[in-house]
Amino acid sequence: MSDTAEFASQVLLVAAVGILALLSNRLTERIKIPAPLLVLVAAAVAVQAIPAVHQPPERTVERLVTVALVCILFNGGLHMGARRVREAAVPILVIGVLGTFLTAGAIAVFIHAAVGLDWFPSLLIATAISPTDPAVVFSVLGQREVSGRSGTILEGESGANDPVGIALMASLIAAGGVSGGAFVHIAAEFTLQMGVGALVGVVGGRALLWFMRAVPLPSEGLYALRTAAGVLVLYGAATLAHGSGFLAVFVAGILLGDARAPYKREIERFHSALASLGEIVAFVVLGLTVDLAELTRLDVWVPGVAIAAVLAFVVRPVFVGLCLLPARLERNERAFVLFAGLKGAVPILLGSFILADHVAGAERLYAIVVVVVLFSVLVQGSLVPSVAGWLHLPMRTAEPQPWALGVRLADEPESAHQLTVTPGSPADGRRIDDLDCLPEDAWLSLVVRDGRLLPVRGDSELRAGDVVLVIADPDEADALTATFTAPA
């Protein structure tokens, strides 16, 4: 076979795998098993059954998954935005930092006592399986989205505890053991990574926003590419400064989430697609590293299942539950957040760090981490829709909206305000001509209800969930928010 034909066959194989991975999302709507798990298992089977498929080098796996995770975290921050984060900032920080430490410490004690591993490998496994991946939860729920602060907390927890878990694992491996001096080194290294990462994220995010707004480009398609390149710059700069590059890109995404910028919608769509691609790449590459024969060993799957069960049904409800007390969530919302702490790509990535560092018994430790993730996604993940129904969790259906209506302007439309009518707001259930609280010079020009345009007349009655476009002076933003949004 010629080089061209061989390359074409490789491209065909990769494209076919990508299409199958995308179509697996349709399958998971019926069988309630997250698509990432199907991709992971398929890759693990392929590397064992197809001689032409080889296990990639550990360093290659680490780099590919790192880039994928950068894309996923930035898009997560971009999707949340600063406004949503402010509503749940305290519980997100408490769960993301303190909750991760408490979870890692408690499960390490269990591993040391029940499995019989030394303290250092126990801490490595515990640290690897502490971060959560609510994106897996949302893939199981399909078109249903968790409404209220519980959904924000789930997303924010993942974005916060992924960098925390990665920084803690890097500090543990650098320390090389457990001792008084090692804990001092771990604390200092962790604090440095978090501090530098947050600083680079804030400064770099503001600089990137200025760059997006102030420097025009000759083509629309270049704006999203510039943002992607800027995100990679932030990751590289934070990492070289001994900070957490993952935290930097997550913070930068949050700062850019609610900000206006040229071609912002196109940039958001591009990064959403890039994050979806990154998730597929991460699980395919990580699946290629899984040795199915290793998972069948009695000293792997038995402790793995025991650790996963204790983590899901004892450690997380107790210790993360304590961290959630100040959040003042409803009981059903708190119960769902505690149950939905599923594991995803990050624990397996952290397990690959153990392999790359050649810790004693690394293959067994890595296999145990994989078993924990498989249990979490398969058992907990398959139960998530049922648990959401049993708890009567407030949810909304996010129907696809493939059609868009818009206009292009040369200057920033500062006078255009897009708002959503919330239940209990002054506009909810009121006719447009009865909105006395609307600023005098404001003009309601567009109303979208259930994905359909409505005629705007004085006798048109607004309802909760309507999306409205109001033309008003930029200084009237607070008054408009008060009209269409219910008080907290």
N, C-alpha and C positions, 0 to 999 in steps of 0.2 A: 504494500500500500504506500502511495506517495505521501509526502509530508502534507500536501494540501488536503488530500482525502482523509488522512488521519485527523488533521485539525478540524475538518468539516464534521467528521463523526463525533468528535468531542463536543463541538458546538451543538450538534443535534441532541446529544445525550443531555447536556446541561439544560438546554431549552425545554426538552421534554420533562425533565425532573422539575423545572420551575413551574411549568403549566400544571403538572399533577399536584404540586404543592399548593398552588393557588386554588385549584378545584377542590382540594381536600377541605377547604373552609365550608363548601356546600355540604359535604358529607357530615361534618361535625354538627351541623344544625339538626341532623336527624339522630345521630348516635350519641350526642352530648359528650364526646371525647375531644379535647382540644386538638386542633390541627397540628400544633408543634410536636405533640407526642407521636402522631402518625408519621411525621417527617423524620423524627429522631429514630424511631423503630425501623422505618424503611431503610434509612441510611445504614443503621447497624446491621440489618440483615444483608444488605447489598454488599458490604465490605467482606462479609463471611461467605456469601454464595457466589459472587461474581469474581473470578480470578483477576480480571482486568482492573477492578476497583481496589485501590490500595489505601492503607491508613496513612493520612498525611503526617508530616513531621510535627512534633509538638510545638515548635516555635511558630510554624505556619498557622496552626490552629489558633494559637494565642493571638496572633496578629490579626487574622481575619475576624475572629469573634470580637476583638477589641474595637475594630473599626465599625462592625455591625452594632455593637453596644453604644458607641458614640452617637450613631445615627438614631438609635432607638431612644436614648435618654434626651437628646436635644428635641426630638419630636414630641416626647412626653411633656417636657417643660413648655414647649410652644403650644401644645394643645391645652394645657392647664391655664397658663397665663397668670400674671401677678394678682389679678383681682380674685380669682378662685383660691389661690394659695393663701392670700391674706385671710380669707374666711376660715381657714383651717390650719393656719401656720403653726400654732402651738402643738396640737396633736400630731401633725406631720413630723415636726422636729423631735418631739418626745419619743414617738414610736420609731422613727427612722434612726435615731442615735441611741437613746437609752434602751429602747425595746430590742434593738439588735444586740447590744451588749448583754442584756439580761437573758435573752434567748440563747445566745452562744454560751454564756457561762452555765446556765441551767442544763442545757443538753450535753455540755462537756462533762459535767458531773455525772449525768446518767450514763454516758458512754464509758467513762472511766470505771464506774461502779458495776454496771451490768455487763458490758462487753469485755472488760478487762484490759483495755488498751492503756498505755502510759498517758500521762497528762498531755504531752506535746501532740501526739497524733489525735488524741481526743479533742483538743482545742482546734486542730486543723479541720477535722470533719465538722465540728460544731460551727466554726466560722463559715465554712463553705455552704452549709445548708441554712444559715440564718436569713439571708436576703430573700425577699418574696418577689413574685412576678404577677401582679394583678392583670397584666395584659392577657395572660392565659385565662383568667376568669372572664374577661370581657369577650374573648373568642368563643367561650362556651355559651355565654348568654346570647350570642348572635346579635340580632337587631335590637335587643333590649338593653338599655343602659340604666345603671343605678343612679337615681336622682338624689339630690340633697348632698349634705356634707360627707356622707359615708363613701360615696363614689370618689369624691375629691381626696379623702383620706387614703383610700386604697391606692389611687394613682400616685399621690404624693409620697406615700410610704415606700413604694417601689423605687421611685426616683431618688429618694433620700438614702434608703438602706443599701442600695446597690453600690454607690461610691463608698459608703461606710464599710461594708463587708469586704470590698476589694482592698481598701486601704488597710483594714485590720489584718487581712490575710498576708498582704505584702510585708507588713510590719512583723508578723509572726515568723514568716519564712526568713526575713532578714535577721531576726534575733536568733534563730536556729535552736531554740530550746526554751524551757520554762525555768526561770529563776527570778530572784528579786531584781537583779540588774537588767534582766531581759524585759521585765514588765516596765521598768523605767524607760528603757529604750523604745518599747512598743508604744507607750503613752506619748513620748516626745515625737516619735515618727508619725503617729496617727494625728496628733494635734497639728503638726506642721503641714501634713497633706491636706487636712480639712481646711485649715486657715488659708493656705495659699490657693487652694482650689476655689474657695468661695470668693476670695479677692479677685482672682483672675476672671472668674465668671461675672462678677459685678462690673468691673472695669472694662473687661473685654466685651461684655454684652452691650454696654452703653456705647463703646467705640464702634462695634459692628453696626448698631442701629444708626449712629451718625453716618457711617460709611454708606449704608443702604439708602439713607435719605438725601445725602449731600452730593454723591458722585453718580451721575447718570451713566448708563451703559447704552451701546448702540442697538442692542437686541433684547427683546423681552425674555428670551430663554436664558440669557446670561445672568439674570438677577438671582435665580434660584441656585445656579452653579456658584455664584460669588458667595452666597450665604453658606453653602456647603463647605467651600474652601475656608471661609472664615471660621466655621465651627472646628474644622481640623486644626487650624492655626491655634485656636484657644486650647484645644486638647494638648497639642505639642508644647505650647508655651508653659502651660501649667505643669505638665509632667517634667519638663526640663528644669523647672524651678522647684522640683521636689514636692509638688502639690498633686492633688487629685484632679486629673484631667477630666474624669467622668463627672465629678461634681461641678467643675467649671462649665462644661457644656450644658448640664442640666439647669444651672442657675441662669446662664445666658439665654436659654430657651424660655424660661419663665419671664425674664425681663422683656423679651421680644414678643411674647404671646399676645399682649393687649395693645402693643404699640402700632401706630400707623406707619406704613412704609409703602413705597411704590411697588406694585405687583405683589402685594402681601398675600392675596388669596392664592396666586400661582406658586408662591414660595411655600405656603403651607401645604398645598396639595403635593408639591414635589417632595417635601420632607416626609409627608405621611407615606407616600409610596416608597421612599427610600428606607424608611423604618420597617415597613412590611417586608421589603426585600431583605433587609438586614436580619430580620427575625428568621426568615427561611434559610438564609445562608448560615446563620449561627447554629441552628438545629441540625442542618445537614452536615456541616463540618464536625460538630460535636458528636453526632451520631456515628460518624466514621471512626471515631476514637474508641467506641464502646466495644468491648470484647464480650460477646454473649456467653461464651464458655465461662468466663470469669464470674459473670452474674449468677450462674447456676451453682456455684460453690456454696456449701452449707454455711461456711463461716463468713459469707458475704450477704446472701439474701436474708438469712434469719436475723442477724443484727440490723441489717438495713431496714427491714420491715418494722422491727421493734422500735428503732430510733424514729422512723417516720411517724408511727402511731403515737408515741409519747410526745413528739414535737407538735403534732397536729391537734391532739385531743387533751393534752395536759399542759405542756410548757407554754405554748402560745396563748391559750385561753387564760392562764393564770397570770403570766408576766406581762404580756401585751395588754391583757385586760386591765391590769393595774395602771398601765400607762394611758389607757383610754378613759379612765374615770373623769379627768378634768374636761373632757370633750363634751360632756352632757348630751350624748347621743341617746336616741330612743333605744329601748331594749332590743328591738328587732334589728335595728341598724348596727348596734354594737356586736350582737351575736353574729351577724353576717360578716362584718369586718374580721372578727376573730376566726371564723371558719374559713374565710376565703384567702388565707395567707398561703397561696400555692407557690410552689417552687418552679423555676424555669431554667433559662439558659445560664444565668449568672452562677448558681451553685455548681453546675458542671464545669463552667469556665474556671471557677476557683479550684475545683478538683483537679483540673488540668495543670494548675500552678503547682500542686503537690507532685504530679508526675514529672513536670519539667525540672523541679528542684531535686528530684531523685531522693526523696525522703525514704527512710527504711519502710518497706512494705507499701510503697506508693500505689502499686497496682490494686491491692486489696482496698486501701483507703478510697481510691478513686471509684472503684466498683461499688462500694457502700454508698457513696454520695449519689451515684447514678440510680441505685435502687431506691433511695429516699425520694429522688425527684420523680421517678416512675410511679411510685406509690402515691405521692402527693397529687400528681396530675391525673392519674387513672382513677384512684378511689375518691379523693376529695373533688377533683375536677368534674367527674361524672355526676356527683351529687349536688353541685352548685346550683343548677336550675331548680332542683326540687327543694333545696333548703331555702332559696329565695322565695319560692311559692309558699312554703310552710310558714315562713316568718312574715308573710304579707309585706314584703319589702317595697317601698315606693320606687317604682321604675317607670321609665318612659320608653316608648318604641321609637327607635331612630330609623325611619324608613329611608331608603336610598333616594336621593334627589338628583337625578342625572342631568336635569335641565337647569340652566342658569340664565338670569336676565341682568344685564349690567351696561354701564356706559364707561367710556374711556375719557379721562380729563387730563389736561396738561399740568394742572396745578392740584395740590392736595385739597380735597373737598372737606374743609374744616367745618362747614355749616351742616353737613349731613350726619345724622345720628341714627344708628340702628339700635333698636331696643326690643326687648321681649316683654310682653305683658305677663306679670306674675300674679298668681292667685292672691286676692286680698288687696291688690294695689288700687289706687283711686280710679284707674282706667278700666279695671276689670268689671265687665257688665254694664259699662256706661256708653251712651251714644257719643259720637265724636263732637257734635255741637253742644254737648252738655259738659265737656271737659273744661270747667272754669279754671282749674289749676294749671292748664297748659299755658305757657308764656304767650303773651299777646301776639308777637310776631312769628310764632311757630306755625309751620304748615305741615300737616300730616299728608304725605304724598303717596305712601305705598303701604298696603296691609297684606300679609301672607298668612293664610290659615291652612294648616294641614297640607302644606306643600302647594297650595293654590292661591293665585292672586284674587283679591276681592276688590270690587269697585269701592272707591273712597267717596262716600257721601256723608252729609251731615247727620243723617239718621242711621248710619251704619253703627252697629253695636260691637264693641271690642270684647274679646274673651281672653281668658288666661291661655297663654301659649302662642297668641298672635305675635308675629314679628312685624314691627312697624318701622318705617323710615320717615324721620321727621327732619324738615329743613328749618334750622333755627340758628341763632347766633351761637358761636362756640362757648360764650360765657354762660349760656343757659343750660349747660350739660347737667348740672346738679338738679335744677328744677325739673328737667325732663326725666331724670332718673327717679326722682321722688314721685312723679306722676305715674310711671309705668312699672315701678318696682315696689313691692310691699315692704314695710319696715321689718328689719331683722327681729 
